Amino acid sequence: MIPIPTLERLVAEARSVGPLRLAVAAAESDTALGAAALARRQRIADVVLVGDRDGICRRLAALGEDPALFAVEPAASDADAARRAVAMVRGGEAAILMKGRLQTADLLRAILDRTGGLRDGRLLSDVLVADHPLSPEPRLLGITDGGVNVAPTLAQKREIALNAVALFRSLGHDRPRVACLCAVEGVTDAMPHTRDAAALAAMNADGELPGCLVSGPLALDNALSVEAAREKGIDHPVAGRADVLLVPTIETGNALGKAFTYLAHRHVAHVIVGARAPVLIPSRVERAEDKLYSIALGAVAAARGSR
């Protein structure tokens, strides 16, 4: 399988495997409805909107959409909408789950419910995907985890890495290259994350973190730039060629992801993986294209078996 090289190509790939059904929990949100409507028009997703029927139809009409083109599943409250949307995915009636107006924590609570949720024995983590800013050939770059796990332990970092690897394998990478980001390239007691990075690289070498190549600790420049890695004397297949940047904390991932949007003016997609189906949590301030890219990412991940 040839790796998907750009976000635009990701949309085309999602169109080729779709349309898959997208369930929107508590859909009375202009952000979620606009994204869902755009995905429907692009033939990426069929949409079922879960929530207050009258409120959803009014908002669709206000957005210039025909409510008759959308399936609506009534729910008595936001919590009920989350449960119903999760149940639809659990029962195979939908392949992708997206957050509407409810809080992310409320949706995650329904996803993690031990009896009716979407738990799959894995840690949930967020992966942001963007067009690589430095690569001479078009290719995608992932950042994880800037959205779910606040201060992951070494064991959790391993699971976060495995989630991102599974996602990138669904994007066509046989052995994704994972760079464990730190502020320096050597292990030092003053920076505990450097020990974790070295430990993850050792796990990979020992076969305990399979399906990928892992290097660390690496600073951002040495992960993205072959020239910077060469100047530092770093000789590793991941150095300067990373497909995935594994960040040490949520603050690092959040800031790095937003730098793509606000400093580099690049489009991004992101998805929560580790559940039985991809989960999307669009922000009110996301651009329409970014929302479409996220749904496309979820569709490709669902179709190719990445969770």
C-alpha positions in Angstrom: 0.0 0.0 0.0 1.4 3.4 -1.0 1.3 5.9 1.9 -1.3 8.7 1.6 0.9 11.8 0.9 -1.4 14.8 1.7 -4.6 15.8 3.4 -6.2 16.4 0.0 -5.4 12.9 -1.0 -6.8 11.7 2.3 -10.2 13.2 1.3 -10.0 11.4 -2.0 -9.2 8.1 -0.2 -12.1 8.6 2.2 -14.4 9.2 -0.7 -13.2 5.9 -2.3 -13.9 3.8 0.9 -17.1 5.6 1.8 -19.5 6.9 2.5 -19.4 5.5 6.1 -22.0 6.4 8.6 -21.1 9.2 11.0 -23.0 9.5 14.3 -23.0 13.0 15.9 -23.8 13.1 19.6 -25.8 16.1 20.8 -25.8 17.5 17.3 -27.4 20.9 18.1 -24.1 22.6 17.3 -23.4 24.7 14.2 -19.8 23.4 14.3 -20.7 19.8 14.2 -23.7 20.2 11.8 -21.6 22.2 9.3 -18.9 19.6 9.4 -21.3 16.8 9.0 -23.1 18.5 6.1 -19.8 19.2 4.3 -18.8 15.5 4.7 -22.2 14.4 3.3 -21.8 16.7 0.3 -18.3 15.4 -0.3 -19.7 11.8 -0.3 -17.4 10.9 2.6 -20.1 10.2 5.2 -23.7 9.4 5.6 -24.9 11.2 8.7 -27.2 10.5 11.7 -27.7 13.3 14.0 -28.6 12.4 17.6 -30.3 15.0 19.9 -33.3 17.3 20.0 -35.1 16.8 16.7 -36.6 20.3 16.5 -33.4 22.1 17.6 -31.3 20.1 15.0 -33.8 20.8 12.2 -33.9 24.6 13.0 -30.1 24.8 13.1 -29.8 22.9 9.8 -32.3 25.3 8.1 -30.4 28.3 9.5 -27.2 26.9 7.9 -28.9 26.6 4.6 -29.2 22.8 4.7 -32.3 20.8 4.0 -33.2 18.9 7.2 -35.0 16.2 5.1 -31.6 15.0 3.8 -30.5 14.0 7.3 -31.4 11.1 9.6 -32.2 12.4 13.1 -32.3 10.1 16.2 -34.2 11.8 19.0 -32.6 12.0 22.5 -33.9 13.5 25.7 -30.7 15.1 26.9 -27.0 15.5 26.0 -26.1 12.5 28.1 -28.8 10.5 26.5 -27.6 11.6 23.0 -24.0 10.5 23.9 -25.3 7.1 25.1 -27.5 6.6 22.0 -24.7 7.7 19.6 -22.2 5.4 21.3 -24.7 2.5 21.2 -25.2 3.1 17.4 -21.4 2.7 16.9 -21.2 -0.3 19.3 -24.1 -2.0 17.4 -22.5 -1.4 13.9 -25.1 1.2 12.8 -22.4 3.8 12.5 -18.6 3.6 11.9 -17.4 7.0 13.2 -18.5 9.0 16.3 -18.3 12.8 16.5 -18.9 15.2 19.3 -21.7 17.8 19.0 -22.4 20.5 21.6 -21.6 18.4 24.7 -18.3 18.5 26.5 -15.5 16.2 25.4 -15.4 14.7 28.9 -19.1 13.8 28.7 -18.7 12.0 25.4 -15.6 10.2 26.7 -17.6 9.1 29.8 -20.1 7.4 27.5 -17.3 5.9 25.4 -15.6 4.5 28.5 -18.7 3.0 30.1 -17.8 -0.5 31.0 -21.1 -2.1 29.9 -22.4 0.1 27.0 -19.3 1.9 25.8 -16.6 1.5 23.2 -13.8 0.2 25.3 -11.4 -2.1 23.5 -8.7 -2.7 26.2 -6.6 0.1 24.9 -5.7 3.6 26.1 -7.5 6.4 24.2 -5.2 9.0 22.6 -5.4 11.9 20.2 -3.4 12.0 16.9 -3.1 15.2 14.9 -2.1 14.8 11.2 -0.8 17.5 8.9 1.1 17.9 5.7 4.8 17.7 6.6 6.3 21.2 6.7 9.9 20.3 5.7 9.8 17.1 3.7 11.0 17.5 0.1 8.4 15.0 -1.0 4.7 15.3 0.0 4.0 13.2 3.1 1.9 13.3 6.3 3.2 14.0 9.8 1.5 13.0 13.1 1.6 14.5 16.5 0.5 12.6 19.6 -0.9 13.1 22.3 -2.0 16.7 22.5 -5.6 16.1 23.4 -6.4 13.3 25.9 -3.5 12.1 28.2 -2.2 14.9 30.4 1.0 13.5 31.9 1.4 10.0 30.5 3.5 7.4 32.2 6.1 5.3 30.3 3.6 2.5 29.9 1.0 5.0 28.6 3.5 6.5 26.2 4.0 3.1 24.8 0.2 2.7 24.2 0.0 6.2 22.7 2.8 5.3 20.3 1.1 2.0 19.4 -2.2 3.9 18.7 -0.4 6.3 16.4 1.5 3.5 14.7 -1.9 1.7 14.0 -3.3 4.9 12.5 -0.3 5.5 10.3 -0.4 1.9 9.1 -3.9 2.5 8.0 -2.6 5.5 6.1 -0.2 3.2 4.2 3.0 3.2 6.2 4.4 -0.3 6.7 6.8 0.7 9.6 6.0 4.3 10.8 9.0 6.1 12.1 8.3 7.5 15.6 10.5 10.3 17.2 10.2 10.6 21.0 10.5 14.4 21.4 12.5 16.0 24.2 14.4 19.2 24.6 17.8 17.5 24.1 19.2 14.4 22.3 20.8 12.8 25.3 19.6 11.1 28.5 19.8 13.3 31.6 18.4 13.0 35.1 17.4 16.6 35.0 14.9 15.8 32.3 13.0 12.6 33.2 11.3 12.5 29.8 14.6 11.8 28.2 14.7 8.5 30.2 11.3 7.6 28.9 12.3 8.3 25.4 15.4 6.1 25.6 13.3 3.4 27.2 10.7 3.5 24.4 13.5 3.2 21.8 14.9 0.2 23.8 11.4 -1.4 23.8 11.3 -1.0 20.1 14.7 -2.6 19.6 13.6 -5.5 21.9 10.3 -6.1 20.0 8.1 -4.8 22.8 6.9 -1.8 20.7 6.4 -3.5 17.3 5.4 -2.5 13.8 7.5 0.7 13.8 10.9 2.3 14.2 11.4 4.4 17.3 14.2 6.8 18.2 14.7 9.1 21.2 15.3 11.3 22.8 15.2 13.7 19.8 14.7 17.4 19.7 12.2 18.7 17.2 14.8 19.9 14.6 16.5 16.5 14.7 13.2 14.7 14.2 12.1 16.7 11.2 15.3 17.8 9.5 17.9 15.4 8.0 20.4 18.3 7.9 19.9 19.2 11.5 20.3 15.5 12.6 23.5 15.2 10.5 25.0 18.3 12.1 24.4 16.8 15.5 25.9 13.5 14.4 22.7 11.6 14.8 22.6 8.5 12.6 19.3 6.7 12.8 16.5 5.9 10.3 14.1 8.0 12.3 16.3 11.1 12.6 15.1 13.8 10.3 12.5 11.5 8.8 9.9 11.0 11.5 6.4 10.2 10.6 5.1 10.5 14.1 6.2 12.9 16.9 5.5 11.4 20.3 5.3 14.4 22.7 6.1 14.1 26.4 3.1 16.0 27.8 -0.3 17.3 26.6 1.0 20.9 26.8 3.7 20.1 24.3 1.3 18.4 21.9 -1.3 21.0 22.2 1.1 23.9 21.5 2.8 22.1 18.7 -0.5 21.2 17.0 -1.8 24.8 17.3 1.4 26.1 15.9 0.6 24.3 12.6 -2.7 26.2 12.5 -1.8 29.6 13.8 1.9 30.1 13.0 2.4 27.9 9.9 -1.2 28.5 8.6 -1.5 24.8 7.7 -4.5 22.6 7.8 -4.7 19.7 10.3 -6.9 16.7 11.0 -7.2 14.9 14.3 -8.8 11.8 15.7 -9.0 10.0 19.0 -8.0 6.3 18.5 -8.0 3.4 20.9 -11.7 2.8 21.1 -13.8 0.4 18.9 -14.2 3.2 16.4 -12.6 6.6 15.6 -13.8 9.5 17.7 -13.9 13.1 16.4 -14.0 16.1 18.7 -14.2 19.2 16.5 -13.5 22.6 18.1 -15.7 25.6 17.5 -12.8 27.5 16.1 -11.7 24.9 13.6 -11.8 25.9 9.9 -14.3 24.0 7.7 -11.5 22.3 5.8 -9.9 21.0 9.0 -13.3 19.5 10.1 -13.6 17.8 6.7 -10.0 16.5 6.9 -10.8 15.1 10.4 -13.9 13.2 9.2 -11.8 11.9 6.2 -9.2 10.7 8.6 -11.8 9.0 10.8 -13.3 7.4 7.7 -10.0 6.0 6.4 -9.1 4.7 9.9 -12.5 3.0 10.3 -12.4 1.5 6.8 -8.9 0.1 7.2 -9.2 -1.2 10.7 -7.3 1.4 12.8 -9.0 2.3 16.1 
